[in-house]
Amino acid sequence: MKKELSFALNYALNKGFQIHPDAFKILDDITDAKQLEKIIKEIIQEKTKRKQFQINQDDLETYLGIKDDPNF
């Protein structure tokens, strides 16, 4: 596991979140450590406000703007 991905996973788990396996695959494709950290922190901040504690594929697709992209 990449160091950047390990940080993101640990951060989410320490905040009480679960990461769906499909979301994990998307995170694994992100190579920029700063971007990965920012994505996780912002999604966690939003999901915490809604009292939802799972990061799923839809969350990442929406955040990254790839939800309606036919290439995915």
N, C-alpha and C positions, 0 to 999 in steps of 0.2 A: 504494500500500500504506500502511495506517495505521502511524503511528509505533510504536504498542504492538505491533502484529503483527510489524513489522520487528525490534523488540528481541527478541521471543520466538523468531523464526526465527534471528536471528544467534546468540542464546544457545545454542540447540539445535545449530546447525551447528558452533559453536566447541567444543562438548563432544563432537563426533564423531557426532552424531545426524542421521538423515534424518527428514523429516516426510512421510508419505504425503499425496497430494493430497486425499483425502477428509477426513483429519484437519485439513488446512490450512483447508478450508471451514468446519469447526466452529470453529476458532480465529478465523477471520475474523468470525464472528458475535458474538464476545465483545467487548463495548465497554469494560469496566472494566479499565484497565491493570494495576492491582494484582492483580486476580483472574487475569488472563492470565499475569502473571509468576509468580504462586504455582502455578498449574496446571502450567506448563512445568517449573518447578524441581522440583516434587514428582514428576511423572512421570519426569523424567530421573533423579532420585535412585533411584526404585524400579527403573527399567529398568537402570540401571548395576549395581545389586546382582545382577541376573539376567544380566548381560553381554549385554543386548539393546540394539541401538542404532538402532531405528526406532520412531518414534511413529506409531501408526496410529489409525484411526477407533475401533476397539474400546477402545483405551486411554482416549481422551477420553470416549467414551460411558460407560464404567465409572466413571471419575473423577467425571463430572458427574451420574451417576445417571440417565441418559436411555436406557440400553441397552435396557430393556424397555418404554419409553414408546411407545405406539402412534402418538403424534403425530410421531415421527421416523422 
